[in-house]
Amino acid sequence: MKSAKVNERRAAKVSFGKTVLWAAAILVIWSGSAVAQQSFRDLAKEYGCDWLAGRWTATTDDGTEIQLVYRWELEGHLLSVDLKMGEYVSRGMIFFIPGEEKVVQVGVDNRGGRSKGTWEEQDGKLVSKSENIDADGNVQKSATVFSKVDAKTIKIALYGVDQYDELNDESWFTMDFKRQVRKTTKKTDR
C-alpha cells in the first residue's frame, strides 16, 4: 500500500513537471510571436516609406509602357514587385531580415535572369542596389533611386554602381511614374 502511494506521488510530480514545461514552452512561443508581429509593412510605415506600394506606369520615348506593381503580401512581411516592359517581365520579393537589420530583394525574369540586392532609405528616397545576372552569366550592378514627388507621382532614376558600391554621378535615365488606381465595378440594384 505504501509503495502505491509513493508511485502516485512520483507520477503526480512527473505530470506536474510536464505541465509546467509545456506551459513554459507555450509562453516562450507566444512571447516570441508577440515580438515578431511587427511586419515589414509596419516598419516601412514607421519610417515613412510605405508610399511605394501600389500600381505605377510610365511610357518611354518610343511608346513602350512600363508597369510596376508593388504589393504587400504575407500579412505585410513581404513586398512583391512585378515589372512589365514590352516583352520583358520580372517578379521579385522584398523582405526585412530582423537579425541583420536590412531589407533584401531577390528576383527572376522571363529571360532566365536573376537578381539580388538590398534596399535602404536615404534622405526620404528609397535606394535599391542590385546585382543582375543574365541567362549567360553576365553580371551588371546598378542602383535604382525612388523619390516621392506627390501622392500620384514617383520619380525613378537608374544609376551605374562603381567597384566601391557607390552610385555614379549621372543617372542612366530618369522617369516619372504615375499611380494607377484600380477601377472597381459597382453593383447596381435593378
N, C-alpha and C positions, 0 to 999 in steps of 0.2 A: 504494500500500500504506500509506504514511504517513497519507494522508488518511482511509483506512478506520479506522485505529486511533484517530485524533483524533475521528472521528464516534462511534466506540464509546464512548470516554471521555465525550464530551458526553452521549450517550444514558444512560450509567450514572449520571452526575451528576444529570441531569434525573429519572431513575427514582428515585434515592436521595432527591432533594429532595421528590418527590411522596410517597414513602413516609413521610418524616419529617413532612410536612404532614398526611397522613392520620392518622398516629399521634398527633400533637399535637391534632388536631381531636377524635379519639376520647377522648383523656384529658380534654380540656375538657368534653366532653359527659358523660362518666362522673362527673367531679368535680362537675359541676352537678347531676346526678341524685342523687348521694350527699347533697349539701346539701339538696336538695328532698325527701328522703324523709320528713322529719318531717311527719306529717299533722296536720290539724285535730284529729282524734281524739286523737293523741298530746299535742298542746298542751292540749286540754281535760282530759285525764287528769293532765298535769303540774300544772295549776292547780286540780285537784280539782273540776272542773265537768262531768265525764263522767256524772254521775248522772241527767241529763235524758233520755238515750237510753232508749227503751222505749215501752210502750203504757200510757196513762193514761186513766182515765174518772172522770167526776163526773156528778151528777144535779142539775138546777136545782130550785127550789121547785115549779115547775109540772110536774115529772116528765120534762123533756127531758134525754136523755142527751147528754153531751159526750164525744167521743172524741178524744184527741190521741195521735199516734204520731210519735215522733222516731226515725229510723232512719239509721245510718251507712251510707254508700254510697261508691262510687268509692275503695275502699281507705282509707276514713277521711278523705278530703278534702272530703266533702260530708255534711251532716246534713240529711236531708229531713224535712219536717214535714207531716203530714196532719191536718186538723181537720174533724170532722163534728159538727154540732149541729142536730138536726132535719133540715130540708131544705137547710140551708146546708153547703157543702163547700168547703174551700180546700186548696191544696197550695203548699208553699214550699220554698225551698232556702236553707240557711245555710252559709256558707263563709268561710274566712280568706283575706285578701289580704295576703300576706307583705310586699310593698313598702310598704304603708300601715299595717301592724301593726294591722288592725282586722277585725272579724267583721261581715259584712253578710248581709242576708236579702232575698230577693225572693219574691213570691208572687202567685198569681191565685186567683179563686174562681169558683164556678158561676153567679154573677150578673153577670159582666162586670167585676168589680172587680179591683184590683191593689194591691199594697203593696210598700214598700221600707223598709228600716230598718237599724239597727245593733244589735249586742249587746255587752255588756260585763259583767264581773264586778265586783260591789261588795259588800264585806263578806260574802263567802260566798253572795251571791244573784246570780242572773242577771237582767240588766235588758235588755229589748228595747224600744227606742224606734222607733216606726214611723209612716209616713205612709200612710194608707189612702185610696185614691181609688175611689169607686164608679163604676158604669157611666155616670152622669150627669155625672161630673167633680167631684163634691163631695169635698172633702179633709177628713180628720179625723186629727189627730195624737194618738197615745196611747203609753203605756208599759205593758209587762207585766212584773211582777216575779215571778220564780220562786224559791221558797225550799224547800230540802230539809228536811222535817220528820223523816223517818226513811227507811229503805230502801224502804218501801212507800207513802209519802205525800209529796206535794209540795203546797205552797200557792201558788196563783196569784192575784195581785191586778192589776186593771186600773186605770190612772190616766189622767187627762187630762194634757196637757202644755201649759205656757204658752208665750208668744212667745220666751222665752229657753231653751227646750228643757228646762225643769225640771219635775219631777213636781209635780202638785197635792198639797196636804197630805192630802186624803182620797181614798181609792180609790173608784172607781165600784162595784166589787164585789170580793169575795174568796171563793175557793172552794178546798176541799181536793180533790185528785185522788188516786185510788188506782192503784197499779201493777197492771196485769193481766198475768198470766203466761200465755203461750201454752200451750194444752194440746196435748200430743203424744200420738199414739196409739201404744201399744206393740204390736209384733207378737208374737203368741204362737205357740209351736210346737204343732202339732196332730198 
